[in-house]
Amino acid sequence: MWSSWFARTFTRASTTSLSACPGWGTSSSKRPISPSGRRCAHLASPISSSPKNARRIRCKAGLTKSTKFLVGWGWTGVTWRCRGMPPVLPSANSGGSALDCPFRLHVVATIIAIANQKGGVGKTTTTANLGASLAELGQRVLLVDLDPQGNLTAAFGVKADSSIADALLDRARPLPVVIIENSQHPGVSLVPSAIALATAEAALMAKLGREMRLRDQIQAIADRFDFILIDTPPSLGLLTINSLVAAQVVIVPTEARFFSIQGLQMLQDSISETLYLNASLKVMGILLSKIDTRLREERAVSKFLRERWGELVFSTEIKTNSKILEAGSAGVSVFRYNGAGKAAASYLALAREVMSRV
């Protein structure tokens, strides 16, 4: 049952859709064409301030097959950004407006819950370093710390006056107000947690639409980011349910130990219970984390998982590395702590694999 369920739910999910702009017809299959010779600026937010990264790109005849957008009409002009493009600025000497195309193209974020009901499998470490890796590849990333322990918030060395608890409980602080831009990690923003989130979970029980609180908050800012990663608590409570309702896909970190497989079964049950609130929720992949290939048991479990669930298991493995622990203790990602090391290379490989599955 477990393996067949994962096989049904695995998909290379498309989290954005392409529809025709009203100015170019109504057929949903018609690809919008940019007028020849007009200029667009591929922008990322936050925009790099480095002059050497600034450049202008001419519009192509259309969008590439691998790029899908949600298209809407804009009267004031347009900026569009393709997935995989690096952050760029319009050149001051290039001439013409950066907003001179007849389309308004919005990239809708891929929302990923990093989940496993078993603790100590590397959820927070995965969230922090995968987010930093995606930012290194030019993606706009928002990290949401939904664990009352606040380990993700601490991992980035952040102290905040408000937290995700304020947004969930309508304390006049919606999610855009709570978001913190991380100056040490350009391209990565954070919604911090606080110890008050533990009591907020109990307070949510009396709220209408309590399971959809996080989803509603995230949908309001989804077009500002390419990826939104949610670090979940190690329990099936209201906070975990909120994360699964808000997410489009789930990444499941797990250790290569036989008792860790029980956590996968528990997560299956949790997702099954959530499907009536989020019928489109899919499992993107299982991540082997904190692997020590010197141990016979871990080699055997890794082989077992790959034989049983095949391509659902990420090709990239995150091996045990002291630099990962040291980076977390220093309040930075592995890229700021030891960017040339093996740990950083592994997380970059994981980020590319995640982007290929979107």
HELIX and SHEET records of a PDB file:
HELIX    1   1 TRP A    2  THR A    9  1                                   8    
HELIX    2   2 PRO A   22  TRP A   24  5                                   3    
HELIX    3   3 PRO A   51  ASN A   53  5                                   3    
HELIX    4   4 LYS A  123  GLU A  136  1                                  14    
HELIX    5   5 ASN A  151  ALA A  155  1                                   5    
HELIX    6   6 ILE A  164  LEU A  168  1                                   5    
HELIX    7   7 LEU A  175  VAL A  178  1                                   4    
HELIX    8   8 ALA A  196  LEU A  204  1                                   9    
HELIX    9   9 ARG A  210  MET A  212  5                                   3    
HELIX   10  10 ARG A  213  GLN A  219  1                                   7    
HELIX   11  11 ALA A  222  ARG A  224  5                                   3    
HELIX   12  12 LEU A  238  ALA A  246  1                                   9    
HELIX   13  13 PHE A  258  SER A  260  5                                   3    
HELIX   14  14 ILE A  261  THR A  274  1                                  14    
HELIX   15  15 ARG A  296  TRP A  309  1                                  14    
HELIX   16  16 GLY A  310  LEU A  312  5                                   3    
HELIX   17  17 SER A  322  ALA A  330  1                                   9    
HELIX   18  18 VAL A  334  ASN A  338  1                                   5    
HELIX   19  19 LYS A  342  ARG A  357  1                                  16    
SHEET    1   A 2 ARG A  39  CYS A  40  0                                        
SHEET    2   A 2 ILE A  57  ARG A  58 -1                                        
SHEET    1   B 2 LEU A  70  GLY A  72  0                                        
SHEET    2   B 2 ARG A 104  HIS A 106 -1                                        
SHEET    1   C 8 ILE A 180  GLU A 181  0                                        
SHEET    2   C 8 VAL A 188  VAL A 191 -1                                        
SHEET    3   C 8 VAL A 141  ASP A 145  1                                        
SHEET    4   C 8 PHE A 227  ASP A 231  1                                        
SHEET    5   C 8 THR A 110  ILE A 114  1                                        
SHEET    6   C 8 VAL A 249  THR A 254  1                                        
SHEET    7   C 8 LYS A 282  ILE A 291  1                                        
SHEET    8   C 8 ILE A 318  LYS A 319  1                                        
END                                                                             
